[in-house]
Amino acid sequence: MIQKLRGRRFYLFILFVAILELSMMGLHSLEGKKATHSNQTHVLAEEVKKPSLVVEHQVKGNDLELKMIVQDFRFSLENMGKENKDGEGHVHLYVDGKKIAKIFGPQFTLADVAPGKHKIEVELAHNNHESYGVKQTFEIVVN
């Protein structure tokens, strides 16, 4: 009977060690995944390119015609106000410091601009309207 107890204790001890070892392996496995995820996030962050913007403009009568040439950027009306996606959004148009339009395509005409000199700012914006920090500013004169 004493040998049976010793035998049971031995098997319980082995079972305990096996469970402990398996649980430790699980923790190490999770830590490895976290490290891999972190490394992948770091690599992806380096691969994301900042969008660029070039604005061609022409005043015709009282209208301002804009052509926006972008790289690493996609105009997105359907996702405006939703979660940000790198390289996606819209354009904010400012005249004399006042935001007057949201633009969702590469061409836009602002009609009936008041005569005089105006400061124009064209800025790339994320889906949630935060600036990408990419903008072009210029002045126009409407006769």
PyMOL commands that place a pseudoatom at each C-alpha (Angstrom):
pseudoatom trace, name=CA, resn=MET, resi=1, chain=A, elem=C, hetatm=0, pos=[0.000, 0.000, 0.000]
pseudoatom trace, name=CA, resn=ILE, resi=2, chain=A, elem=C, hetatm=0, pos=[2.868, 2.382, 0.727]
pseudoatom trace, name=CA, resn=GLN, resi=3, chain=A, elem=C, hetatm=0, pos=[4.258, 1.674, -2.716]
pseudoatom trace, name=CA, resn=LYS, resi=4, chain=A, elem=C, hetatm=0, pos=[0.839, 2.438, -4.232]
pseudoatom trace, name=CA, resn=LEU, resi=5, chain=A, elem=C, hetatm=0, pos=[0.814, 5.844, -2.496]
pseudoatom trace, name=CA, resn=ARG, resi=6, chain=A, elem=C, hetatm=0, pos=[4.371, 6.544, -3.600]
pseudoatom trace, name=CA, resn=GLY, resi=7, chain=A, elem=C, hetatm=0, pos=[3.432, 5.491, -7.124]
pseudoatom trace, name=CA, resn=ARG, resi=8, chain=A, elem=C, hetatm=0, pos=[0.387, 7.773, -7.109]
pseudoatom trace, name=CA, resn=ARG, resi=9, chain=A, elem=C, hetatm=0, pos=[2.418, 10.670, -5.711]
pseudoatom trace, name=CA, resn=PHE, resi=10, chain=A, elem=C, hetatm=0, pos=[5.019, 10.120, -8.393]
pseudoatom trace, name=CA, resn=TYR, resi=11, chain=A, elem=C, hetatm=0, pos=[2.394, 10.173, -11.142]
pseudoatom trace, name=CA, resn=LEU, resi=12, chain=A, elem=C, hetatm=0, pos=[0.698, 13.231, -9.600]
pseudoatom trace, name=CA, resn=PHE, resi=13, chain=A, elem=C, hetatm=0, pos=[4.071, 14.952, -9.428]
pseudoatom trace, name=CA, resn=ILE, resi=14, chain=A, elem=C, hetatm=0, pos=[4.794, 14.109, -13.070]
pseudoatom trace, name=CA, resn=LEU, resi=15, chain=A, elem=C, hetatm=0, pos=[1.305, 15.314, -14.063]
pseudoatom trace, name=CA, resn=PHE, resi=16, chain=A, elem=C, hetatm=0, pos=[1.818, 18.575, -12.128]
pseudoatom trace, name=CA, resn=VAL, resi=17, chain=A, elem=C, hetatm=0, pos=[5.206, 19.192, -13.778]
pseudoatom trace, name=CA, resn=ALA, resi=18, chain=A, elem=C, hetatm=0, pos=[3.745, 18.445, -17.223]
pseudoatom trace, name=CA, resn=ILE, resi=19, chain=A, elem=C, hetatm=0, pos=[0.855, 20.885, -16.693]
pseudoatom trace, name=CA, resn=LEU, resi=20, chain=A, elem=C, hetatm=0, pos=[3.237, 23.536, -15.391]
pseudoatom trace, name=CA, resn=GLU, resi=21, chain=A, elem=C, hetatm=0, pos=[5.558, 23.029, -18.363]
pseudoatom trace, name=CA, resn=LEU, resi=22, chain=A, elem=C, hetatm=0, pos=[2.681, 23.234, -20.857]
pseudoatom trace, name=CA, resn=SER, resi=23, chain=A, elem=C, hetatm=0, pos=[1.356, 26.427, -19.304]
pseudoatom trace, name=CA, resn=MET, resi=24, chain=A, elem=C, hetatm=0, pos=[4.832, 27.997, -19.418]
pseudoatom trace, name=CA, resn=MET, resi=25, chain=A, elem=C, hetatm=0, pos=[5.162, 27.026, -23.081]
pseudoatom trace, name=CA, resn=GLY, resi=26, chain=A, elem=C, hetatm=0, pos=[1.857, 28.747, -23.747]
pseudoatom trace, name=CA, resn=LEU, resi=27, chain=A, elem=C, hetatm=0, pos=[3.083, 31.951, -22.109]
pseudoatom trace, name=CA, resn=HIS, resi=28, chain=A, elem=C, hetatm=0, pos=[6.309, 31.909, -24.105]
pseudoatom trace, name=CA, resn=SER, resi=29, chain=A, elem=C, hetatm=0, pos=[4.312, 31.292, -27.257]
pseudoatom trace, name=CA, resn=LEU, resi=30, chain=A, elem=C, hetatm=0, pos=[2.112, 34.313, -26.537]
pseudoatom trace, name=CA, resn=GLU, resi=31, chain=A, elem=C, hetatm=0, pos=[5.138, 36.480, -25.799]
pseudoatom trace, name=CA, resn=GLY, resi=32, chain=A, elem=C, hetatm=0, pos=[6.615, 35.472, -29.117]
pseudoatom trace, name=CA, resn=LYS, resi=33, chain=A, elem=C, hetatm=0, pos=[3.422, 36.469, -30.905]
pseudoatom trace, name=CA, resn=LYS, resi=34, chain=A, elem=C, hetatm=0, pos=[3.416, 39.843, -29.194]
pseudoatom trace, name=CA, resn=ALA, resi=35, chain=A, elem=C, hetatm=0, pos=[7.005, 40.450, -30.227]
pseudoatom trace, name=CA, resn=THR, resi=36, chain=A, elem=C, hetatm=0, pos=[6.273, 39.377, -33.787]
pseudoatom trace, name=CA, resn=HIS, resi=37, chain=A, elem=C, hetatm=0, pos=[3.176, 41.583, -33.911]
pseudoatom trace, name=CA, resn=SER, resi=38, chain=A, elem=C, hetatm=0, pos=[5.160, 44.504, -32.549]
pseudoatom trace, name=CA, resn=ASN, resi=39, chain=A, elem=C, hetatm=0, pos=[7.886, 43.968, -35.121]
pseudoatom trace, name=CA, resn=GLN, resi=40, chain=A, elem=C, hetatm=0, pos=[5.331, 43.696, -37.921]
pseudoatom trace, name=CA, resn=THR, resi=41, chain=A, elem=C, hetatm=0, pos=[3.675, 46.912, -36.795]
pseudoatom trace, name=CA, resn=HIS, resi=42, chain=A, elem=C, hetatm=0, pos=[7.050, 48.645, -36.755]
pseudoatom trace, name=CA, resn=VAL, resi=43, chain=A, elem=C, hetatm=0, pos=[7.886, 47.447, -40.257]
pseudoatom trace, name=CA, resn=LEU, resi=44, chain=A, elem=C, hetatm=0, pos=[4.476, 48.465, -41.593]
pseudoatom trace, name=CA, resn=ALA, resi=45, chain=A, elem=C, hetatm=0, pos=[4.806, 51.928, -40.057]
pseudoatom trace, name=CA, resn=GLU, resi=46, chain=A, elem=C, hetatm=0, pos=[8.061, 52.417, -41.943]
pseudoatom trace, name=CA, resn=GLU, resi=47, chain=A, elem=C, hetatm=0, pos=[6.489, 51.253, -45.226]
pseudoatom trace, name=CA, resn=VAL, resi=48, chain=A, elem=C, hetatm=0, pos=[3.562, 53.718, -45.080]
pseudoatom trace, name=CA, resn=LYS, resi=49, chain=A, elem=C, hetatm=0, pos=[4.390, 56.636, -47.343]
pseudoatom trace, name=CA, resn=LYS, resi=50, chain=A, elem=C, hetatm=0, pos=[3.253, 60.162, -46.605]
pseudoatom trace, name=CA, resn=PRO, resi=51, chain=A, elem=C, hetatm=0, pos=[0.942, 61.398, -49.361]
pseudoatom trace, name=CA, resn=SER, resi=52, chain=A, elem=C, hetatm=0, pos=[2.033, 64.229, -51.615]
pseudoatom trace, name=CA, resn=LEU, resi=53, chain=A, elem=C, hetatm=0, pos=[-0.021, 66.988, -53.220]
pseudoatom trace, name=CA, resn=VAL, resi=54, chain=A, elem=C, hetatm=0, pos=[0.530, 69.310, -56.165]
pseudoatom trace, name=CA, resn=VAL, resi=55, chain=A, elem=C, hetatm=0, pos=[-2.226, 71.787, -57.016]
pseudoatom trace, name=CA, resn=GLU, resi=56, chain=A, elem=C, hetatm=0, pos=[-2.595, 73.313, -60.455]
pseudoatom trace, name=CA, resn=HIS, resi=57, chain=A, elem=C, hetatm=0, pos=[-4.993, 76.261, -60.525]
pseudoatom trace, name=CA, resn=GLN, resi=58, chain=A, elem=C, hetatm=0, pos=[-6.465, 78.678, -63.007]
pseudoatom trace, name=CA, resn=VAL, resi=59, chain=A, elem=C, hetatm=0, pos=[-8.825, 81.613, -62.589]
pseudoatom trace, name=CA, resn=LYS, resi=60, chain=A, elem=C, hetatm=0, pos=[-11.424, 81.840, -65.366]
pseudoatom trace, name=CA, resn=GLY, resi=61, chain=A, elem=C, hetatm=0, pos=[-13.669, 84.841, -64.913]
pseudoatom trace, name=CA, resn=ASN, resi=62, chain=A, elem=C, hetatm=0, pos=[-14.950, 84.561, -61.338]
pseudoatom trace, name=CA, resn=ASP, resi=63, chain=A, elem=C, hetatm=0, pos=[-14.297, 80.807, -61.112]
pseudoatom trace, name=CA, resn=LEU, resi=64, chain=A, elem=C, hetatm=0, pos=[-11.271, 79.069, -59.614]
pseudoatom trace, name=CA, resn=GLU, resi=65, chain=A, elem=C, hetatm=0, pos=[-10.466, 75.761, -61.294]
pseudoatom trace, name=CA, resn=LEU, resi=66, chain=A, elem=C, hetatm=0, pos=[-8.361, 73.330, -59.264]
pseudoatom trace, name=CA, resn=LYS, resi=67, chain=A, elem=C, hetatm=0, pos=[-6.590, 70.178, -60.354]
pseudoatom trace, name=CA, resn=MET, resi=68, chain=A, elem=C, hetatm=0, pos=[-5.093, 68.173, -57.488]
pseudoatom trace, name=CA, resn=ILE, resi=69, chain=A, elem=C, hetatm=0, pos=[-2.333, 65.728, -58.331]
pseudoatom trace, name=CA, resn=VAL, resi=70, chain=A, elem=C, hetatm=0, pos=[-1.769, 63.319, -55.447]
pseudoatom trace, name=CA, resn=GLN, resi=71, chain=A, elem=C, hetatm=0, pos=[0.524, 60.392, -54.788]
pseudoatom trace, name=CA, resn=ASP, resi=72, chain=A, elem=C, hetatm=0, pos=[0.019, 57.703, -52.136]
pseudoatom trace, name=CA, resn=PHE, resi=73, chain=A, elem=C, hetatm=0, pos=[-3.480, 59.093, -51.539]
pseudoatom trace, name=CA, resn=ARG, resi=74, chain=A, elem=C, hetatm=0, pos=[-6.992, 58.001, -52.514]
pseudoatom trace, name=CA, resn=PHE, resi=75, chain=A, elem=C, hetatm=0, pos=[-10.055, 60.262, -52.421]
pseudoatom trace, name=CA, resn=SER, resi=76, chain=A, elem=C, hetatm=0, pos=[-12.806, 58.611, -50.356]
pseudoatom trace, name=CA, resn=LEU, resi=77, chain=A, elem=C, hetatm=0, pos=[-16.290, 60.038, -49.925]
pseudoatom trace, name=CA, resn=GLU, resi=78, chain=A, elem=C, hetatm=0, pos=[-17.682, 56.708, -48.679]
pseudoatom trace, name=CA, resn=ASN, resi=79, chain=A, elem=C, hetatm=0, pos=[-15.361, 56.613, -45.634]
pseudoatom trace, name=CA, resn=MET, resi=80, chain=A, elem=C, hetatm=0, pos=[-15.583, 60.265, -44.588]
pseudoatom trace, name=CA, resn=GLY, resi=81, chain=A, elem=C, hetatm=0, pos=[-16.154, 60.504, -40.848]
pseudoatom trace, name=CA, resn=LYS, resi=82, chain=A, elem=C, hetatm=0, pos=[-15.160, 56.862, -40.355]
pseudoatom trace, name=CA, resn=GLU, resi=83, chain=A, elem=C, hetatm=0, pos=[-11.953, 55.212, -39.169]
pseudoatom trace, name=CA, resn=ASN, resi=84, chain=A, elem=C, hetatm=0, pos=[-8.753, 56.594, -40.662]
pseudoatom trace, name=CA, resn=LYS, resi=85, chain=A, elem=C, hetatm=0, pos=[-6.932, 54.537, -43.275]
pseudoatom trace, name=CA, resn=ASP, resi=86, chain=A, elem=C, hetatm=0, pos=[-3.434, 55.532, -44.302]
pseudoatom trace, name=CA, resn=GLY, resi=87, chain=A, elem=C, hetatm=0, pos=[-3.409, 57.228, -47.678]
pseudoatom trace, name=CA, resn=GLU, resi=88, chain=A, elem=C, hetatm=0, pos=[-7.161, 57.802, -47.794]
pseudoatom trace, name=CA, resn=GLY, resi=89, chain=A, elem=C, hetatm=0, pos=[-9.373, 60.843, -47.217]
pseudoatom trace, name=CA, resn=HIS, resi=90, chain=A, elem=C, hetatm=0, pos=[-10.437, 64.067, -48.860]
pseudoatom trace, name=CA, resn=VAL, resi=91, chain=A, elem=C, hetatm=0, pos=[-9.316, 67.663, -49.372]
pseudoatom trace, name=CA, resn=HIS, resi=92, chain=A, elem=C, hetatm=0, pos=[-10.230, 70.729, -47.338]
pseudoatom trace, name=CA, resn=LEU, resi=93, chain=A, elem=C, hetatm=0, pos=[-10.359, 73.980, -49.309]
pseudoatom trace, name=CA, resn=TYR, resi=94, chain=A, elem=C, hetatm=0, pos=[-9.823, 77.271, -47.488]
pseudoatom trace, name=CA, resn=VAL, resi=95, chain=A, elem=C, hetatm=0, pos=[-10.323, 80.758, -48.905]
pseudoatom trace, name=CA, resn=ASP, resi=96, chain=A, elem=C, hetatm=0, pos=[-8.850, 83.577, -46.832]
pseudoatom trace, name=CA, resn=GLY, resi=97, chain=A, elem=C, hetatm=0, pos=[-8.536, 81.230, -43.827]
pseudoatom trace, name=CA, resn=LYS, resi=98, chain=A, elem=C, hetatm=0, pos=[-12.153, 80.018, -43.907]
pseudoatom trace, name=CA, resn=LYS, resi=99, chain=A, elem=C, hetatm=0, pos=[-12.927, 76.390, -44.769]
pseudoatom trace, name=CA, resn=ILE, resi=100, chain=A, elem=C, hetatm=0, pos=[-15.453, 76.513, -47.579]
pseudoatom trace, name=CA, resn=ALA, resi=101, chain=A, elem=C, hetatm=0, pos=[-15.414, 73.051, -49.159]
pseudoatom trace, name=CA, resn=LYS, resi=102, chain=A, elem=C, hetatm=0, pos=[-14.600, 69.371, -48.769]
pseudoatom trace, name=CA, resn=ILE, resi=103, chain=A, elem=C, hetatm=0, pos=[-13.394, 67.883, -52.044]
pseudoatom trace, name=CA, resn=PHE, resi=104, chain=A, elem=C, hetatm=0, pos=[-13.636, 64.186, -52.946]
pseudoatom trace, name=CA, resn=GLY, resi=105, chain=A, elem=C, hetatm=0, pos=[-11.982, 64.073, -56.350]
pseudoatom trace, name=CA, resn=PRO, resi=106, chain=A, elem=C, hetatm=0, pos=[-8.958, 65.393, -58.234]
pseudoatom trace, name=CA, resn=GLN, resi=107, chain=A, elem=C, hetatm=0, pos=[-10.778, 68.269, -59.962]
pseudoatom trace, name=CA, resn=PHE, resi=108, chain=A, elem=C, hetatm=0, pos=[-12.936, 70.994, -58.464]
pseudoatom trace, name=CA, resn=THR, resi=109, chain=A, elem=C, hetatm=0, pos=[-14.306, 74.360, -59.576]
pseudoatom trace, name=CA, resn=LEU, resi=110, chain=A, elem=C, hetatm=0, pos=[-15.120, 77.034, -57.028]
pseudoatom trace, name=CA, resn=ALA, resi=111, chain=A, elem=C, hetatm=0, pos=[-17.694, 79.253, -58.713]
pseudoatom trace, name=CA, resn=ASP, resi=112, chain=A, elem=C, hetatm=0, pos=[-18.404, 82.946, -58.172]
pseudoatom trace, name=CA, resn=VAL, resi=113, chain=A, elem=C, hetatm=0, pos=[-15.312, 83.927, -56.204]
pseudoatom trace, name=CA, resn=ALA, resi=114, chain=A, elem=C, hetatm=0, pos=[-15.579, 87.549, -55.068]
pseudoatom trace, name=CA, resn=PRO, resi=115, chain=A, elem=C, hetatm=0, pos=[-13.367, 90.015, -56.931]
pseudoatom trace, name=CA, resn=GLY, resi=116, chain=A, elem=C, hetatm=0, pos=[-10.049, 90.814, -55.259]
pseudoatom trace, name=CA, resn=LYS, resi=117, chain=A, elem=C, hetatm=0, pos=[-6.972, 89.103, -53.906]
pseudoatom trace, name=CA, resn=HIS, resi=118, chain=A, elem=C, hetatm=0, pos=[-7.489, 85.798, -52.025]
pseudoatom trace, name=CA, resn=LYS, resi=119, chain=A, elem=C, hetatm=0, pos=[-5.293, 83.364, -50.129]
pseudoatom trace, name=CA, resn=ILE, resi=120, chain=A, elem=C, hetatm=0, pos=[-6.137, 79.769, -51.115]
pseudoatom trace, name=CA, resn=GLU, resi=121, chain=A, elem=C, hetatm=0, pos=[-5.137, 76.717, -49.087]
pseudoatom trace, name=CA, resn=VAL, resi=122, chain=A, elem=C, hetatm=0, pos=[-5.665, 73.136, -50.260]
pseudoatom trace, name=CA, resn=GLU, resi=123, chain=A, elem=C, hetatm=0, pos=[-5.034, 70.512, -47.560]
pseudoatom trace, name=CA, resn=LEU, resi=124, chain=A, elem=C, hetatm=0, pos=[-5.159, 66.694, -47.526]
pseudoatom trace, name=CA, resn=ALA, resi=125, chain=A, elem=C, hetatm=0, pos=[-7.344, 65.395, -44.684]
pseudoatom trace, name=CA, resn=HIS, resi=126, chain=A, elem=C, hetatm=0, pos=[-7.891, 61.983, -43.102]
pseudoatom trace, name=CA, resn=ASN, resi=127, chain=A, elem=C, hetatm=0, pos=[-11.369, 60.404, -43.040]
pseudoatom trace, name=CA, resn=ASN, resi=128, chain=A, elem=C, hetatm=0, pos=[-11.957, 61.991, -39.603]
pseudoatom trace, name=CA, resn=HIS, resi=129, chain=A, elem=C, hetatm=0, pos=[-10.943, 65.428, -40.989]
pseudoatom trace, name=CA, resn=GLU, resi=130, chain=A, elem=C, hetatm=0, pos=[-7.536, 65.566, -39.236]
pseudoatom trace, name=CA, resn=SER, resi=131, chain=A, elem=C, hetatm=0, pos=[-4.837, 67.037, -41.426]
pseudoatom trace, name=CA, resn=TYR, resi=132, chain=A, elem=C, hetatm=0, pos=[-2.143, 64.888, -43.016]
pseudoatom trace, name=CA, resn=GLY, resi=133, chain=A, elem=C, hetatm=0, pos=[0.095, 67.944, -42.689]
pseudoatom trace, name=CA, resn=VAL, resi=134, chain=A, elem=C, hetatm=0, pos=[0.237, 68.104, -46.490]
pseudoatom trace, name=CA, resn=LYS, resi=135, chain=A, elem=C, hetatm=0, pos=[-1.026, 71.320, -48.035]
pseudoatom trace, name=CA, resn=GLN, resi=136, chain=A, elem=C, hetatm=0, pos=[-0.383, 73.878, -50.713]
pseudoatom trace, name=CA, resn=THR, resi=137, chain=A, elem=C, hetatm=0, pos=[-1.030, 77.585, -50.296]
pseudoatom trace, name=CA, resn=PHE, resi=138, chain=A, elem=C, hetatm=0, pos=[-1.150, 80.230, -53.022]
pseudoatom trace, name=CA, resn=GLU, resi=139, chain=A, elem=C, hetatm=0, pos=[-2.762, 83.567, -53.844]
pseudoatom trace, name=CA, resn=ILE, resi=140, chain=A, elem=C, hetatm=0, pos=[-5.135, 84.414, -56.654]
pseudoatom trace, name=CA, resn=VAL, resi=141, chain=A, elem=C, hetatm=0, pos=[-6.571, 87.636, -58.010]
pseudoatom trace, name=CA, resn=VAL, resi=142, chain=A, elem=C, hetatm=0, pos=[-10.120, 87.704, -59.346]
pseudoatom trace, name=CA, resn=ASN, resi=143, chain=A, elem=C, hetatm=0, pos=[-11.015, 90.743, -61.485]
for i in range(1, 143): cmd.bond("trace and resi %d" % i, "trace and resi %d" % (i + 1))
show_as sticks, trace
zoom trace
